[in-house]
Amino acid sequence: MVLHPSAKVREAGQDVTFCCKASGTPAPQKYYWYHNGTLREGKAQRSSGRLELRGLAPGQAGTYHCKASSEAGAIRSALAQLTVLAQGQQSCRAEPEPSLVELPSECPQDASGSRYYNVGRCPASPCPGDPAEPAGCGEEAGRCCGVRRMELRQVPCAGSLLPVKVVAECGCGPCARPRVLVQGRVTAADTGEPLRFGHIFLGGRKVGFTGYQGSFTIEVPPDTQRLVTRFVDGQQRLVDAVRVLPFDRRGGAVYQEVKMLRKKEPVELDGGQSNAIPLGEAGGREPVGELVLPAGAFLRPSGEVFNGTVKASVTFVDPRDMATASAASSDLSFTNAEGEIVPLRTYGMFAVDFREGESGAALQAGLVQVRMDAGQVWMPEHLQKMKLWSLNPESGLWEEEGVLRPAGGGRKKREERTFLVGNLEIRERRLFNLDVPEDRRCFVKVRAYSNENFNPYEQLEGVVISLINLEPQPGFPSNPRAWGRFDSMVTGANGACLPAFCDAQRPDAYTALVTATLGGEELEAVASSPKLNPNAVGVAQPYLGKLGYRRSDHEDPALKKTAFQINVAKPDPNNVDESNGPVYSYRSLRECEEAPVSANHLRFYRVEVDRYEYNVVPFKESDVTSWTGDYLAWWPNPQEFRACFIKVQLEGPQEYMVRSRNVGGSHPYTRGQLYGLRDSRSVRDPLLDNTSGACVEFKCGGMLFDQSLADRTLVSIVPQGSCRRTAINGLLRDYLSRHPPLADNNHTGAFSMLAPLDPLGHNYGIYTVTDQNPRLAKEIAIGRCFAGTSDGFSREMRAGEGTAVTFSCQERPPGRESFFQRLLSAPAEA
């Protein structure tokens, strides 16, 4: 499906047009349209994917999708929601929805000491289309609910006033069109070696190369539902990797680590004789099966039989090895007869590469036989459903090659075994798969939070949640026998629903291993030991006990805390305790997606207790569409985010909180006005006694949102405690003196500068990274700052390298306030 119908909002009486388009060989000629899952009456079959509805009535609201078909098969489009408003009904209320931001610690707002302040937000819901717009199949410009007016308020904070901009009114306007990106790095699964200058394909179209370190950036084309990406090693050392990459439809970048399997060393075969190559014999395991190549099976592209020496490489992805899950291709899905994309459960994949022994020219293979050991199929019901599949690298979908049927025993020592046997021809370089369609499906609800308080208004969006379906050993649920499937989703405002295999009869028939990453950073799961806390996990008893929740360090505290494992126990519809999540039946996807935050769900959180950020103009970095054009906006450009950090060395017995205060410096509209605050706790250097380092964000100098004049932000760096500035980086001091005006640096307890307009680098103690994802830009800059280099990355502080300013901190005499405390209690005086 190359064009999906898009969601529309119309008033009653208006017209609407939905469009879809499919490609294939032969080209699809029949299109069918469905309303709320039911085939529309009247002229159901159409020769084009265009549906026009005139004079809309409220009863025509709901979901629409199309199905295209030919003799080769069928494919369904994604669902498109049609909202029909009564004439005069508002789809965008002028009154903003509540949205809370955390104020600095010195700003309690009520008697309970709460530091959260309601700044309001406008939901990014669509508005009715303009009746004058042409009713074609091109992309509509679209109108969306957004901020119409903001107002500045002053919040009392410990003897001073803190400015904050709040949404005063919402209204319809042009929809934001942020760029949608997927970024990441491609490496070899065994050594971590980067794929240097590898080819990148979207569908059948080449779109670029990976970088020297294996990095890549892909801009997601509009209307994309599945981003099928193929990575190819030009040196042919690694097996092609086909990935269905998750992305955030609202804009911004999602980060992905891609692993590629190394090709197995080739063996020499005599093309004139029959040959058998075992599948999955590595690690001393019994092979899953074998590939049998009869005499004369090898062919040149012209069709000529090749009977000479053949170099044959067969690389097998063995699901019995848990380490191979991250390197497996595609998302293990196929289209059924109704065109619906449905999941497979794998028993192994293999890639083949046949070449002439002397010239190295590629060879094909005629009819070959795949024999699978029936003893390796652990679920008896799968024996009758096992099929042989090949991966279409353009669609990312598996296509049926044949059925594996029971046959007699093998040769020699294997005569007592039963094999499943199927045939195929190898005419192109594809990945092949031993799979069964699995219809026992559910959805698992997962949310991510900015900290372990799990406040509903502190959910993180843009987090990649990954779920690997496991098949446990009987009696040993923590030691899985094999993996069978994997899926990834990106969290939105209401979390994410991940597909998983489940079973209603046996709760532990399938288990799932779940992880979460944000910009390459792993989030932490809720602890399961020494005592399981249902309120923290997010699932009430007794269902939690049935799920058997266990964090990855449950039995060994030395292991990482970044994953959890559950039994995917299908909810019992007759049990009220299992009707509220976190596992939903496959037909209850909408209930899962729309479940309130009070419903059962599983949780991850970000360990970030030692950082605090405040923006005068509120902005959710996980939702690019929440950006508002304002002179005081921390990020002036929603298409590109530039993160700036300064490295501070602190000599003293403790770790110290360091604040950056950022106000307008040189721009006539913002001079003296606050942009925001950043607090960051220093981290000890393991190699230096009584020394720590802090990487503190500041607002970069540069153009403001109107792109007319640059502002050099006035940045003040103030450490907590009795600290005295003892050194300033010589190169930074020289740069600032050559680029006047100079900021006043009379107080030895702080350091001030007008932010440089140039990116500088580690030699100056300044770290700058530009990216389409603000969180990713900051994570990369922090990693460089910790390492003290302009191109490295570290999570271990090197306080003496790449430093901008140094403070010496001592224990304060009792009763004496530090400059940092005076700044909090009496900022005007300080």
N, C-alpha and C positions, 0 to 999 in steps of 0.2 A: 504494500500500500504506500504510494508515493505522495498522495495528498489526502489528508484527513479532514472531515468536516470540523469547523470551529464553533465554539460556543457563541450564541447570539442573545441579545436582549432587544425586544421590540414591544411597542405599545399595541394594544388590541386594534385591529383594523389595518395595521401596516403589513407589508409583504416581507418575506425572508427567502433567501436562497442558500441551500447547503450544497457543498461540492465534495466529491472524492474522486480519486483516480488510482488505479492499480496498474502495475506493469508485470509482464511475464511472457513466457514463450510456450504456446502462442499467446498473443495479446488477449486479455479478458474482453469479452463482448457483452456480458450480461451483468447488470447491476441491480441489486435489490435494496430497498430502503425499509428500515424498521423504526417504529415509534414505540418507545418504552419496551423494547424487546419483541414486539409483535410486528409481523410483516404487514406493511400498509396495504389496505384494500385498493381496488381499482387497478390501474396499470402498474402491477407490482414489478414487472421486469422492464428494464430500460437499457438502451444501448449506450448511454453515457451516464456518468456519475453526477448528475445534476438534479436537484430536487427543489422545485419552486412552490412555495405556499403563499397564497394571496388572501388578503382580508383576514388576518389571524384572529382566532377566538381563544379565550383562556384555556379551553379544553385541549388545545394543540400544544400546550407547554409540555416539557418533559425531555427525555433523551432521544436522540436520533443517531443512527449509525447505518452504514451501507455495507453490503457484501458484494464482492466482485467474484465472478467465477468463469472458468473455461473448462475444457476437458482435462486440463492438467491439475485442477484443484480449485480451491476457493480461499479467500482471505477476507477478514472483517476489518473495518476501520475502527478507530477509537470512538468512544461515545462523545457526542456534542450536546451540551445542555441548551435548550431553548427556554428562555424566560419570557412570558407574556404578561406585561403590566396592564392594569386597567388605565384608561385614558386619564391623564393627570396624576397618576400614581408616581411617587418618587422612588427611584432605585438607589439614590444617594442622599441620605439624610444630612441636613446642614449641621446637626449637632454631632460632634466627634465622639467616637467610642473611647472608653477609658484606656489609657496606656501609662504604665508606671515606669519611672526612671529612679535610680538610686542616687540620692544626693550625697555630698561628702559627709564624713563622719561627724563634722562639727555642726551639722544642720538638721537636728531632730525636728519633725514637723507636727507632732501631736504629743499628747500626754504619755502615750506608751513608748515614746522615743523612736517611732518609725521614721525612717529616712527616705521613704518612697513618696514621690510627688507625681500627680496625674498631669501629664503633658498632652494627652489626647492623641488620637490617630484617626485617619480616614481609611476605611476598608478599601482595598484595591478591587472593588467589584465593578463589573461592566455596566455602562449606562446605555440607554436605548440608542440605536443607530439613527443617523440622520435620514429622513425619508428621501432626501435629494440624492443620497449616495447611489451610484450605479449598482444594480443587482447582478454583479458578475461573479466569477470564481476567483478573482484576484484577492489578495489579502486586504481586509478592511483596515482603514486607518484606526478605527476604534475610538470610543470615548469611555473613560473610566472615572470612577470616584477618586478624588484627590484633594489636596489641601488648597483651599481658596484664599484663606487669610490666617496669618499667625499674629500673635501679640506678645510683647515682651513683659515679663513680670519680674519682680524683685523678691527673692525669698530671704527672710532674715536668717543669718548664720553667725552665731557667736560674735556679735558686735559689728557685723558688716552685712551687706546685702549681696546675694548671689543672683546674677541675672539668669533667667531661663526663658526660652521661647516655647510657647504652647500653641497648639492648634485651636483656633477660635471658630473656624467655619470650614465645612467641606462642600464640594460642589463637583459637577461633571466637567471634564476637560479632556484634552488629548491623552491617550494612554502612554505611559512610559514604555520605551522600547529598549531596555538594557541589553547589552550583549550577553549571550549565554555561552560559556566556555567550559571546557574540560581540560585540565592541566595535569601533568604527572611526570612519571619517570618510568622508563622501560629498562629492566635489567634481566640478566640470566638467573634462573631460579636456583641454580646450584652454587654459583660463585659470587653473585651480586655484581658481576661485570656489566657496565652500561651498554645498551645497544646504541652504538655510535653511528649516526647518520643512517639509521634504518628508514625504510620506506613506510609511509602512512597512507592507508587507503580508507575512504569512506564509501561503502558500497563497492562499486568497481572503479571509482575515480581516485586517482592519486592526488593527495592534498598537501604533501610536504614530507619533511624528514625529521627524525629525532635529532637532538643536539649532541654535542661531544660527550656530555654527561648522561645522555639518554633521555633528556627532558623533552617534553612536547606540549604544545598548546593547540587545541582544536576548537574552532568556532562552530557552534552547533547551528546548522541551517534551520530557518524558520519551518514550523509545522512538523519538526522531527518528533516521532514518538519513541523509536528505538534507535539509539546511536550505535550503529554497527561499524566497528573500526578494526582494520586489519593491520598488524605490524609485521613487516617482512625484513629479515636479516639479509642484506645484500651479499654477505660472504657465505650464506647458506650453512652457518654453524648451528643456528637455532631454528626450531620448528616455527612456522608462521603462527602468530597468535591472533585469533579472532575474538574480540571482546564486545559485549554489549555494555557500554559505559553509562552509568547513571549521571544525570545532570539536573540542574535546578532550573525549571522552566521560567522562574521569575527573574532570572538574570544572575550575573556574577559567575564565579568559577568554582568548580568542584575538583578536588585533587584526588588522583588515582595512582596507585603503584601497580604496574603491570609486570608480571613475571613471564619469561619465555623459557620453554624446555629446550635443553641442549639435545641435538640430534644424536641418536645412538651411533656408535662407531659402525661403519658398514662391514658386512661380511661378504666374502666372495662366493658366488654360486655358479654352478654350471647350468647355463640356460637350456641346455639340451637334455637335462635330467629333471626328475621331480624333486622338489625341495620343500622343507617344512621349517618355519621360523616360529619359535615359541613366543607367546604373548604374556608378559607379566611374570617372568621367572626371576627377576632381580630380587635381591635381599634374601635369597634362599627359600622363597615362597614357591608353592606349586603354581605352575602357569595357569592363567585363567583359560587359555586356549592356545590355538596355533593357527598360523596362516599357511595353507598348503598351496604350493605353486606347481602345477603339473609341467611336464616337459613341453617346451615350446610356448610357454605362457607369456614370455617377454616379447614385446613388439616395439618396433621403431614407430615414430609418429606417422610414417607413411603407411603403416599396417604390415610391413615386412617383419617376419618372425626373426628374432635374434637369439641364436643358440650359443653365443660366445660366453665369455666370463662377465658376470654381472656383479656390480657392487651394490648390495641391498642394505639399506638402513631402515629399520622398523622401530619407531619410538612409541612406547606404550605408556599411557597415563593410567596408573593403577590406583583405583579408589581405595584399595586396602592400605595404601600409604597416605597418611593424613597430610603429609607435606606437599602432595601433588595438587591439592584442591586449589591453591592460589594460582597455579599455572595452567589449569584446565581451560579450554576454549569455550566461547559462547556462553549462553545462559541456559542451555539444555532445554530448549523449547521446540515444538513443531506445530504445524497447523493441522487441525483435524478436518474431517469432511465438511464441517459447517464453517470453516474458515477461522475458527477461534484458535488463538495461540495458547497451547496447553503444555504442561511440563513433562519431562522425561526423567527417569531415574537410571543412572549409568552403572554399568558393571565394568567399564573400561573403554578407553579410546586409543586409537593408534593412527599414526601418520607414517606413510611409506615414501621412500625415495629410492628409485631404481635407476642406475646409471651404467653405461657401458664401461667395462673395466679399463680399456685403454684410452678412449677419447673423452670419457666423462659425460657424453651426451645423455640426455634424459630419455628414459624408456617408460612405456606404458605396460600394462598387463592385461591379458585377455581374461577369460573366465578363471577365477581362482576361488578357492574354498576357504571359508572361515569356520573353524571348529571350536566350540566353546564347551568346557568341562561343566556338565550339569551339576556337579558337586560343589561348584563355586557359586551357585544360585541359592541364596540362603532363605528366600521366601518361596515356598513351593508354588504359590499362585502365579509367580512370575515366569515359571517354566513354559507355560502355554502362551505367554504374551511377548517373549523375547524376539526382538527384531534387530536387523542390521541397518544402520543409518549412515548417511554422509552429510557433512556440514557444507551448506551453501555459504561461501565466504562473503557474498554480497548482502544477503538478507539476514545472515546470522542464525538461520533456522535449519534444523536437521530435517533431511528428506529421506524417506524410506527407500532402502535399496533391496530389501528382501526379508523373508521370515526365516528364523532359525528353528529347524524342526529336529525332534529327537532322531538319532541314528544309532548304529551299532557301536561297539567298543572301539577303542583306539588300537594302535599297533603295539607290539612287544609288551611292555609292562603295564600298559594301560587298557588291556583288553577287557578288564572287569568294569570299566567306566562307561557311562553314557555320555554322549556328546550331542550338543545342539549344532546343527550344520546348516550353513547358508552359503550362497554364491554371489559374487559380484565381479564387475569389471572395473579396473582402475585406469580410467582414461584421462584424468586430470589430477592435479595435486590437491587432494582434499583430505580432511580428517575424517576417520571412520569411527563408529561408535556401536557398542553392544548395549542396548537400552530396552527398557520397557516403559510404555505409557503408564503413568500412575495417576489414578483419579481420587485418591484419598488426600484431599487438599484442604488447607486451612490458611488463615492469615494471623500473623502475630503482631500485636500493637506495641511499638517501642517509641519512647520519647527521650530527648536529650535536654539536659539542663546546664545552666552556666555555673552552678555550684550544687553542693549536696543539701541545700535547703529545699530544693524541689518546688520552688514557688511557681505557680502556673504562668505568671508573667515573666519568668526568667528562662523560658524554653529557648533552645538553640535551633535555628533553622540552617539548612545547608550542610547538615552532618550526614556522612555516608554510613548507613547501617548495613552490615553484611551478615547474612545468615547462611550457614553451611548445614545441610541436612546430614545427620549421622545415623548409622545403624549400630546400636550398641551390642556388645557381647552379652549374651544371656547371663544375668547375675552380676555383671560388671558394667553398670551404666556410665561410669566415668572413664572407661577404657573402650572407645568405640572400635568396632571391627572394620568399618569402612565409611566413607562419605558417599552420598548419592546425588547431591544437587547443591547448587549455591545460587544465591540471589543478592542483589544490592538495591537499596532504595535511598532516596535523599529526604531528610525530614523537612516538613513544611511547618506552617504555623500550628498544626494539630498533630505533630509527630509523623510517624510512617507506619504503614501496614506491609509486612513482608510475607510473601507466599512461602508456605512450608508444607511438607508432607505430614500427615497426622493420622491417628487411628482412634476409633471410638471404643474398640474392644480392649485393646492393650495400650495403656497410657505410655508405656516405654517402648512401643514398637519403633517409633522414630524419636530421635532427640535432635536438638538444634544447638549449634555453637554460634553465638552472636557477638559481633564486635562493632565498634563505632570509631570513626576518624573524622577530624575536622582540619582541613588544610594539611594533612599528613600527620597531625598530632592525634595520638590515641586517647580516647576518653576512658574514664574509669567506670566499672560496673559497681553495683551495690554489693557490699560484703554479705557472705552467707555463713561465715563462721567468725567467732566461736558460737554466736547465737543468731538465728535467722529472725530478722525484724520485718514482718509483713508491711508495716507502714513505710519503711524505707524502700523495700523492694518495689512496692506499688501494687501488690496483689494480695487480696484478703485470703485468709484461711476459710474453708479447708482446700480450696482449689490450688493454693500455692503448694501445699504438700503433695498434691497429685502431680503437679508440674515438676517437682523435684529440683527446684532452683539451686544451682551451685556456681559460685564464681570460680574463675580459673585457679585461684590460689587456695581453694577450699581445703585441700589436704596437704599442700606444701606452701607455707607462707613466703618462700623464696621466689615463687613464680609471679609473673605479672598479674595485675589486677584488672586487666583491660578486656575481659571476655566473661560471658556466663553461658551455662549450658542448662537446657530445660528439656523435659519430656513434652513433646507436642501432643498433648492429650486433647482430642477433639471434645468440645463442650457437649455435655448431655443436655438436650433441649428440655428435659423434664426436671432438671436440677436448677433451681433458682440461683444457687451459688456459682454456677458456671455460665450464667447468661449475661455477664457484665464484663467480658474480656478477661485476660488479654488475648486469648485464642478465640478466633471467630471462624465459623464454618465458611466454606468457599463461596457460598451464595450470599454471604453477609458482608461483602466488601464495603458497601456503602455505610453500614452500621459501624464498621471498624474505622473508616475514614472520618466519620462525623461524630465519633464517640467523645463525650465531654471529658475534660481532664480529670474529673472525679471518678471516672470508670477505671477498672483495673488496667494497668499497663506496666511494662518493664522499662527500666531506667538506666541511663548513663548520665554521667556528669563530668564537668571539666574541673580539674584540680587547679584552681587559680585563686587561692585565698590571699595572695600577696600582691595582687594588682588591682588597681581601681581606675576607672575612667569616667570622666564627666564631660559632656558636651553641652554647651549653651543651646545649640539647635539639636534636638534629639535625632538620633539616627541609629537604626538597628543594622549592624554590620552584616548580619546573616540574611537581610532582606534589602537588596539594592533598591527596590521600588519605594522604600520608605524615605529615600533621600529627598530633601527639600532645598531648593535654590535659595540661599540666603548669604549675605555678606559674612555672617558669623559662623557659617557651616565649617566644621573641622575639615571635611573632605570637599574641596571645591568642584570636583568633577566626578560624576557618578559612573563614567565610562572607564576611568583610570584612577587608581588609588596609590598615592605616594606616601610611604611610611618612613618617618625619620626618628632615629634614636641617638642618644648621646650616652657615652659610657663614663660612669663615675666610679672612681676608686675611693674606698673608705678604709682608713687605718684606725682600727679600734677593736675592742674585745667582743662586740656584738654584731648582729645584722641590723641595719638601719633602714627605715622607710625614707624614700627620697621622693620629693614632689617636684613636678614641673608645672609652672603657672604660665599660661600662654595668652597673651593679649596682643591686639593690633599694634604694630610697631611703626610702619611708614605709610600705610594707606590712609588717605584722608577720611574715608567712611568708617574705618574700624579702629583708628589710633586710640589706644587706652581702653578699648572694650575687650572683655574676656571672650576667648574662643572656647577654652576648656581647661580642665585639670587632669593630670595623670600622676598616680602614686605607684611606686614600685619598690618592693623590699630588696635590699642587697642580698647577694648570695656569696657564701664563703668560698675563697679560693683554697682548694685542698693542698696546694703546694706552697702557700705563703702564710706565715703565722700572723694572727690578728689582722687579717686583711680580707675585705670582701669587695664585691663589685656590683654595681646596679646598672641595668640597661633601661633608660628612662625615655619614653616616647615624648616627642615635642611636635608641635604643629609646624610642618615644613613651610619655608618661605616660598613664595610663588604667586601666580595669578589667583585671584578670587573667582567666585562663580561666574561673574560677568565677563571674565577673560579680557579686561581692559587695562587694569593696573596691577602690578605685583605688590605684595605686602611682605616685608621682612618681619616676621613675628617676633615680638619681644618675649624671649624665653628666660624665665628665672628658675634655676635649679637650687632647691633648698633641702638639705638633709635634716632628718629628725635628730635630736640629741644635741649635745654640746660639741659641735663640729666647727672646725676652722679650715678655711681654704688654704692649702699649702702649695699647690702647683697648678699651672694651666699648660696644656699641650702647646709647645713652642710654635708648631706649624699653624695650629688653630689661632693662636694669639696674633701671629703675623698676618694671617688671612683677614681676621677681623679688623686689624689696624689698617690694612690696605683697602678695606671696603667700609668706609665710614657711613653713618655715624656710629660711634662706639657707645655701647650701653654703659650705664653707671654701675661700677663694680666696687663701690666704697665699702660695702658690708662684707666682712671676711667670712660670715656664716652662710654665704650664698654665692652663686655665680650667675651672671646675666649676660645675654648676648642677643643681638639682632640676627635671627636665623639666616644662615647663608642661602643664597639662591642656587649655588652650585652643589652638586651631590657630594663633593669631597670624598672621604673614605676613611679606612681604619687608621691611616697615618695621622689623621686629625682627631680621631676619637668620635667621628660622626658616621652613622650607618644609614644608608638610604636605599630603599627597594621600591620599585614601581610594579604594580600588578593590577589585574582586573578584579581581584578578590582582596578586600581590605585585610581580612584575617590572615590570608596567606602571605601578603606583603609584610605584615608585622611579624609573623612567625619566622620568615626567612631573615628579616633584619635582626631579630633577637638572636637567632642562631649564629649569625655572623658576629654580632656584638659580643656574645659569650666567648667565641673563639678568638676575637681580636683580629680578625682578617676580613678582607672585602669579598672573599669568594668561598670561605669555608663554612662549616656548620658544626655547632657544638651545643651540648646541654650541660657541659661542665665549665664553670666560670674560670676564666683566666684574667684575673683582676689587673695584673700588671702589664697586659698587652693591649695596644690599641685604645688607650685611655685618653679622655679629653680633659678632665679636671680631677684633682685629688683633694680629699678632705682628711684631716686628722680629727678623730672623735675621741672624747674622753668621758668617763663617768661624771655626771653632773652633780655638784654639791646639792644636798637636800634643800628644797624650797626655792631653787633657782630655775626659772623657766628657760628652755632653749629658744633659739630664734624661730625654729619650726613651730613650737607651741605658741609663741607670741604671734606668729603669722595667723594661726587658727583663732586665737582668742581676741586679738586686736589688730587686724590686718592693716587698717589705715595707719595706726601708730607705727607698726613694724615697717 
